[in-house]
Amino acid sequence: MSVDPLSAVVVALQREQIIPDVIPEPFTPSVLFSITYPTGIEALLSSELTREDTLDEPEINFTPMQNVLGATEEPTYTLVMTDPDAPSRAEPKYRQFRHWVITGLKSPALGSSETANLVAIKTKPSTTPYRPPGPPPGSGYHRYTFILFEEPAGGLTIPEGAVEHGAELEQRRKWDAVEFGKKYGLTLVGANYFLVKSKDE
């Protein structure tokens, strides 16, 4: 018996202990998505990538899903990328390290091919500019986790001065993606991740 794709997401997150290290239980995803880098590399649940694969800001690919709620207005989404293993999984004193926050993502309208992945439309610049993985030497695998939130009706504006606008190294440390979502009334709808280790390992 095959596992449905949304259940497979949960199984993978539990296997790597992203549930509960980043996402609390219970978690029932409703949106499938993958991450594709300009190198052509796709990050999809447990992919092992290199830092060189992930240097530039990626695209988000939605997998077409039936709109079970029958909503007339297309939702907008916020995506965050976070590292719970900073500086290492054994000693995560900077958990979580905020790599990327982008709001206002939209799924394009379904075209003639309703089975193809849909590249998300970025309607706003990143709130936290993308910072590629940079696992320190000897720190083992890092679980770079993407969390997708559905925004409230009318979208989301993160006010100037909010910590998410901080782009410096020190400003990105000790952040909590789920608490961020709660603060802004976001609904957690999807998750994905990939693994990277430093080149010396």
Number of C-alpha atoms within 10 A of each C-alpha: 3 5 9 8 12 15 14 13 22 21 14 16 23 15 11 15 13 20 17 13 15 20 19 10 11 9 17 13 16 15 19 19 22 20 21 19 16 13 12 11 14 20 23 17 22 18 14 15 16 16 16 12 18 22 16 14 16 18 16 23 19 19 17 19 11 9 10 7 6 7 8 7 8 12 16 22 24 22 22 24 25 27 27 27 23 24 23 21 16 10 11 15 15 18 22 23 25 30 22 21 21 21 25 22 23 20 20 14 10 12 9 7 9 12 11 13 18 21 19 18 15 17 12 11 11 19 21 21 18 19 18 18 23 18 20 16 13 13 18 20 18 24 26 23 26 24 21 27 24 24 22 14 10 10 15 17 12 12 10 10 8 9 15 21 17 16 17 11 11 10 14 22 20 17 19 16 26 17 11 14 19 11 9 13 14 20 16 24 16 21 28 25 26 20 21 21 21 17 14 9 9
